[in-house]
Every structure is written in structure tokens, then in C-alpha cells.
Amino acid sequence: MRGDPSVAVDAAGAATPDAPLAFRAVRGGMWVALSSWWTIVAGFAANIVLTRLLAPEAFGVFALAMFFAQALRVQPRLGLGYAFGQHPRTDGETLGTFLTMDLSAAAAGLALIVAAMPVLLALGYGALTVQVAALLGLAATVESVTSTGTTLLEKELRFGQVSVIQAVVFPLSYAPALWLAARGEGVWSLVAQNVTYNVLYLVGVAALLARGWGRLRGVGWSFSRDLARRFLRFGAGVGLGLLGVTLLMQLDNLLVGSLVGVAVLGYYDRAYRTAQWPGTLLNALIARTGFYTYARLQDDAERLGRALRMMVWLIAALALPVALAVFVAAPDLLVLLYGERWLPSVPYLRVLALVAGARPLVDNANTLFAAVGKPWLAARLTGAQVAVLAAAGLPLVWRWGALGACLAVALATGAGLFLVLRRLDDAVPGTARELVAPALAAVVALAGGLAIGGLPFVSALGVGLRVAVKAGGAATLFAVAIVAVQPRQARERVAYVMRLARAERE
């Protein structure tokens, strides 16, 4: 098999004038990755404790309330941060227009949330759910204001500073949650974590911006209606896409919580969150550094194509083994992490784990479309998935409850992956072929992992060892299989990433 041309070309390009930007992007990406993985570890540990302390109803109420709080936000629907990030200039007119529009959208979202509370009560939702939604809506407004600040920082590729703040704030935000959960405060412990995180994150971002405030203030801010219209035209496509993502990620919560009940939604939510490990590991890299990297390369089709193919292969090679490990070890994993009372989540977890392995590929494509100035394409593709989820979800949840929601999510993600790969292959031929080897390796790992789990000596092990053997076996089989299918390409791409890491340390 031929070697990957991106390795030689990009290595040679390290000496070009673009090298500082490339290494800044790599440095930022590594800070983002490290921060993301640290917050995953911290959140993972804290959520294990919370899940053991709280009843399923607490997670169900929180998930349903969070749907309302996020769906009613205005600022993300306008996509102004993406429009500002994609805009080539950062002068006083650009800053003044962006800040005026983005902060006004945050205020409008708060007003909409307040207005929606009596409507939700009239629709028959419980008072506790509505109260939680109101407080989460207030926290979402703080999140909107914070995102305005992080957009200013990240356009200058200051990912590292933002990531350090997140890495410090995130574990601290769980302190009040754990204290309240230990006192039996139920869902309010989850609310406390969300509010604390958003407030502390805002304080940290504001402190970073204050350090550069003199420079920003000296550029002579102004508001341009023409630029505002351009921002809205670009951002509306991104915003609709983000609305679609919100519905795609949370519409199932609305269906299960409304049609089945918050207790079942609690079991479903824990399964869903556990299944999201692959996406959580990769999301920050895709959504943040991926967007700015693609945006910088949008006028260089050859380099953009190489970057895209590399990203697709890496995402599949990293996400699929985690998803397979979760699938194979699901029953023992839930007992080990949360206790036996969460065993009803097993069938949900297994379906959703396989779905989550493919989800980062769709997210990466949406990020690419937004970065190269085609936000409406991302919005249409996401809208198609939401349409599948809504059309299939209602009858499936009505008939099979939360398991029906899992099947609807699988159908929507499958449709999205098919549409995305077709679009990407038209734009960059060979993109879909990058998934052949990971897909073959996944089949081998799934079959082998289930076979390992069925061995008598494995069943006789303690629960912790069973999880290690099943999950580790599936992941190891995936790694061996993908190297066997494409040995040269796998070695070169892993070596390329390691060279970038060493260059960054030096």
C-alpha cells in the first residue's frame, strides 16, 4: 500500500512561512486536548459519585429541564461567533459589530426563557422541572456571555489560556454539587454544578480579556449595519445548524421525558452520557481547533483535503475502539461505575455506544462546512437528521419507550453519516475510503470482544477485571486489526502525530 502523501508534504512544509501558524494550531490543539481530557477525567470521577448518590429521577428532571434551557437560547442560533471567526479582519468595526450583536442576543435569550416558564406549566410539566429549567436558563445566559469572550480569545489562537481556565474551573464546580448530593438535595446538586461552572468560567475569561483590554479599547469600536447583515447571513446558517445539533442531541430527552417519564429518562440519560465518551474525547479538538484550522486552509484545496482525510482517519481510529469497548463491557461497566440499580440502562448503553462511535465523524463534517463558508450545507444535513429523529422517534418511543429512542437516534446518525460522506467524497475524493480500514477493524474487534466476554474464565473474574479484560480485549483487537489492514499508513500517521507532539515540546 502506498504511503500517506500528507506526511511528506506537511513535514516539508514546516520550513515555509506557514510554519508558525501550523505550530500555533498544533500547540493550541494539544492544550485543548489535554484540558478536555483532564476535564473528562475530573467530570467522570465526580459523576460516578453523583450517580451513586442520586436517584434516576434527579437525572431525568435535569435532562428534561436542560432541553428547555438550551433550546430557548438565542445567541447560538445566530452563529455570530462563527461569522466573526471566519471574517478575515479584526478591526474596530468588526469588534464593535460583533460584540453589540452577540451580547444583545444573550440578553434576548434570557427574556425568552423567562417568558416560556408559564407556558411550560400550562403544558403540564411539573413545577420542579420548570423551576430547574428557569435556573438553568439563567446559567445558559452566563454561558452565552462567556462564549462571546472566548470567541475573541480563540480567534487569536489563544486556546491554551482558555483551556487552562476550563481545566481549573471544571473540577471546582463539582464541589457544591457533591456537598448537596450528600445532603440529599437531589436534582439541585446537578443544577449547582452547572451554575458554578458557568459563573467561574465567566470570571476567568473576563480576567484574561481585561489583560488585553487596553489594546482592544484603542482600536476605535463602531457598529456597521452592512457588516451586521453579512454576519447574520453567514451566522444564520451556522446557527440553524447548531439548533439542529441541539435538537439532535436532546430531542430524544424531550420524547422520553414527556411520553415515558423522568425516572426512565434518568436511566436513558446515564446510558447516553456514558456512551458519549468517544465524542467527548474528540469534540473540543473538532469544534474549536478544527474550525480555525479548516478556516485558515479554505483557499488551499490540496492542503485542506489532506487535513480532512487525516482528521477522518484519526477520528475513526480513536472513537471506534472506545465505542466497542463500552459495548462489549456494558453490563459490568455499569455495575462497576454506578451500582446494580443502574442495570436497566444496559440495552440503552449498548445501542448508543455504537451510535456514539460514528457521531464525531458527522460533527467534524459540520465543522468543516461552517469553516469554509458553507454553513447552510451543515444546517441542511443536520436538519435531515433531526427530521429522521423526529419522524422515527415519536412512534418508536410511543411503542418501545427509551429503547425506541435509542433506535431513533441510531437511524438519525446513520442517515447523517451517509449524507455527510457522500458530500465529503464529492468535494475531496477518497475521504470515504479512509473509513474502510477502521470499519473492518471494528467488525473484527466486536466479534472478538464478544467472544472474549463469553469465555468461562472471564465470567469467573471480579467485576473490575471483567471490565478490563472485555474492554481491553476489544480495543487491542481493533488496534491489531487496523495495523494489519493498512500497516504502512497506520505507522506513518501515528509517527506523524508523534513528530508534531515532539516538535511542540521543543
GIWOBEL-V841333 format. One record per backbone hydrogen bond with DSSP energy under -1.0 kcal/mol. NH is the residue of the N-H (numbers start at 0). CO is the residue of the C=O. E is the energy in kcal/mol with one decimal. If there is no record, write none. Layout:
{{NH	CO	E} {NH	CO	E}}
This chain:
{{6	3	-1.4} {8	4	-2.2} {9	5	-2.2} {10	6	-1.9} {11	7	-2.2} {12	8	-1.8} {13	10	-1.2} {14	11	-1.2} {15	12	-1.6} {18	15	-2.0} {21	17	-2.4} {22	18	-2.9} {23	19	-2.3} {24	20	-2.6} {25	21	-2.5} {26	22	-3.1} {27	23	-2.9} {28	24	-2.8} {29	25	-2.5} {30	26	-2.3} {31	27	-2.7} {32	28	-2.7} {33	29	-3.0} {34	30	-2.8} {35	31	-2.9} {36	32	-2.8} {37	33	-2.3} {38	34	-2.6} {39	35	-2.1} {40	36	-2.3} {41	37	-2.8} {42	38	-3.1} {43	39	-2.9} {44	40	-2.4} {45	41	-2.4} {46	42	-2.7} {47	43	-1.6} {48	44	-1.5} {49	45	-2.5} {50	46	-2.8} {51	47	-1.8} {52	48	-1.6} {53	49	-2.7} {57	54	-1.1} {58	54	-1.0} {59	55	-2.1} {60	56	-2.7} {61	57	-2.1} {62	58	-2.4} {63	59	-2.2} {64	60	-2.6} {65	61	-2.5} {66	62	-1.5} {67	63	-1.4} {68	64	-2.3} {69	65	-2.5} {70	66	-2.6} {71	67	-1.5} {72	69	-1.2} {77	74	-1.2} {82	78	-1.9} {83	79	-2.8} {84	80	-2.4} {85	81	-2.2} {86	82	-1.2} {94	90	-2.7} {95	91	-2.7} {96	92	-2.1} {97	93	-2.4} {98	94	-2.8} {99	95	-2.0} {100	96	-2.0} {101	97	-3.0} {102	98	-2.1} {103	99	-1.5} {104	100	-2.0} {105	101	-1.6} {106	102	-1.9} {107	103	-2.2} {108	104	-1.9} {109	105	-1.5} {110	106	-1.8} {111	107	-2.0} {112	108	-2.1} {113	109	-2.1} {114	110	-2.0} {115	111	-1.5} {119	115	-2.2} {120	116	-1.9} {121	117	-2.1} {122	118	-1.6} {123	120	-1.4} {124	119	-1.9} {129	125	-2.1} {130	126	-2.6} {131	127	-2.5} {132	128	-2.3} {133	129	-2.2} {134	130	-1.9} {135	131	-2.6} {136	132	-2.1} {137	133	-1.7} {138	134	-2.1} {139	135	-2.1} {140	136	-1.5} {141	137	-1.6} {142	138	-2.2} {143	139	-2.0} {144	140	-2.1} {145	141	-2.3} {146	142	-2.3} {147	143	-1.3} {148	144	-1.3} {149	145	-2.5} {150	146	-1.9} {151	147	-1.4} {152	148	-1.8} {153	149	-3.0} {154	150	-1.7} {156	153	-1.9} {157	152	-1.9} {161	157	-1.5} {162	158	-2.8} {163	159	-2.2} {164	160	-1.7} {165	161	-2.1} {166	162	-2.5} {167	163	-1.7} {168	164	-2.9} {169	165	-2.5} {171	167	-1.0} {172	168	-1.9} {173	170	-1.1} {174	171	-1.5} {177	173	-2.8} {178	174	-1.9} {179	175	-2.5} {180	176	-2.6} {181	177	-2.1} {182	178	-1.0} {183	180	-1.6} {184	179	-2.3} {187	184	-1.6} {188	185	-1.8} {190	186	-1.8} {191	187	-2.2} {192	188	-1.6} {193	189	-1.7} {194	190	-2.5} {195	191	-2.6} {196	192	-2.3} {197	193	-1.9} {198	194	-2.3} {199	195	-2.5} {200	196	-2.6} {201	197	-1.9} {202	198	-2.0} {203	199	-2.2} {204	200	-2.5} {205	201	-2.6} {206	202	-1.9} {207	203	-1.8} {208	204	-2.5} {209	205	-2.2} {210	206	-1.1} {212	209	-1.0} {215	211	-1.8} {216	212	-3.1} {217	213	-1.4} {218	215	-1.2} {221	91	-1.4} {227	223	-2.3} {228	224	-2.4} {229	225	-2.0} {230	226	-2.9} {231	227	-2.5} {232	228	-2.6} {233	229	-2.4} {234	230	-3.7} {235	231	-2.6} {237	233	-1.2} {238	234	-3.8} {239	235	-2.8} {240	236	-1.9} {241	237	-2.5} {242	238	-2.6} {243	239	-2.6} {244	240	-2.2} {245	241	-2.6} {246	242	-2.5} {247	243	-2.8} {248	244	-2.5} {249	245	-1.7} {250	246	-2.8} {253	249	-1.6} {254	250	-2.3} {255	251	-2.7} {256	252	-3.0} {257	253	-2.3} {258	254	-2.5} {259	255	-2.3} {260	255	-2.1} {264	260	-1.9} {265	261	-1.7} {266	262	-1.4} {267	263	-2.5} {268	264	-3.2} {269	265	-2.1} {270	266	-1.9} {271	267	-2.7} {272	268	-2.9} {273	269	-2.2} {274	270	-2.2} {276	273	-1.2} {279	275	-3.1} {280	276	-2.4} {281	277	-1.3} {282	278	-2.2} {285	281	-2.2} {286	282	-3.2} {287	283	-1.9} {289	284	-2.1} {291	287	-1.7} {292	288	-2.4} {293	289	-2.7} {294	290	-2.4} {295	291	-2.0} {296	292	-1.4} {299	296	-2.1} {303	299	-2.6} {304	300	-2.3} {305	301	-2.0} {306	302	-2.5} {307	303	-2.4} {308	304	-2.5} {309	305	-2.4} {310	306	-2.4} {311	307	-2.7} {312	308	-2.2} {313	309	-2.6} {314	310	-2.7} {315	311	-2.2} {316	312	-2.7} {317	313	-1.8} {318	314	-3.1} {319	315	-1.8} {322	318	-2.2} {323	319	-2.6} {324	320	-2.2} {325	321	-2.2} {326	322	-2.2} {327	323	-2.6} {328	324	-2.0} {332	328	-3.0} {333	329	-2.3} {334	330	-1.8} {335	331	-2.7} {336	332	-2.6} {337	333	-2.6} {338	333	-1.3} {341	338	-1.6} {342	339	-1.9} {344	341	-1.9} {345	342	-2.1} {348	344	-2.6} {349	345	-2.2} {350	346	-1.6} {351	347	-2.5} {352	348	-2.3} {353	349	-1.3} {354	350	-1.6} {355	351	-2.6} {356	352	-1.3} {357	354	-1.2} {358	354	-1.2} {361	357	-1.0} {362	358	-2.2} {363	359	-2.4} {364	360	-1.6} {365	361	-2.1} {366	362	-2.2} {367	363	-2.2} {368	364	-2.5} {369	365	-2.0} {370	366	-2.2} {371	367	-1.9} {372	369	-1.2} {373	368	-3.1} {377	373	-1.3} {378	374	-2.3} {379	375	-2.5} {380	376	-2.4} {381	377	-2.4} {382	378	-2.7} {383	379	-2.0} {384	380	-1.5} {385	381	-2.5} {386	382	-2.5} {387	383	-1.9} {388	384	-2.7} {389	385	-3.0} {390	386	-2.6} {391	387	-2.6} {392	388	-2.6} {393	389	-1.6} {395	391	-2.0} {396	392	-3.2} {397	393	-2.0} {398	394	-1.9} {399	395	-3.4} {400	396	-1.9} {402	399	-1.1} {404	400	-1.3} {405	401	-1.9} {406	402	-2.1} {407	403	-2.2} {408	404	-2.5} {409	405	-2.2} {410	406	-2.3} {411	407	-2.4} {412	408	-2.5} {413	409	-2.4} {414	410	-2.2} {415	411	-2.3} {416	412	-2.7} {417	413	-2.1} {418	414	-2.2} {419	415	-2.6} {420	416	-2.4} {421	417	-1.8} {422	418	-2.0} {423	419	-2.9} {424	420	-2.4} {425	421	-1.5} {426	422	-1.9} {427	423	-3.6} {430	427	-1.7} {433	430	-1.3} {434	431	-1.8} {435	432	-1.4} {438	434	-2.3} {439	435	-2.4} {440	436	-2.5} {441	437	-2.1} {442	438	-1.9} {443	439	-2.0} {444	440	-2.6} {445	441	-2.6} {446	442	-2.3} {447	443	-2.6} {448	444	-2.8} {449	445	-2.2} {450	446	-1.9} {451	447	-2.5} {452	448	-2.2} {453	449	-1.2} {454	451	-1.4} {458	454	-1.7} {459	455	-1.2} {460	457	-1.5} {465	461	-2.6} {466	462	-2.2} {467	463	-2.0} {468	464	-2.9} {469	465	-2.7} {470	466	-2.6} {471	467	-2.0} {472	468	-2.0} {473	469	-2.1} {474	470	-2.4} {475	471	-2.5} {476	472	-2.4} {477	473	-1.9} {478	474	-2.2} {479	475	-2.6} {480	476	-2.4} {481	477	-2.6} {482	478	-1.8} {483	479	-2.0} {484	480	-2.2} {485	481	-2.0} {489	485	-2.4} {490	486	-2.1} {491	487	-2.5} {492	488	-2.4} {493	489	-2.2} {494	490	-2.5} {495	491	-2.2} {496	492	-2.1} {497	493	-2.1} {498	494	-2.3} {499	495	-2.1} {500	496	-2.0} {501	497	-2.4} {502	498	-2.6} {503	499	-2.0} {504	500	-1.9} {505	501	-1.8}}
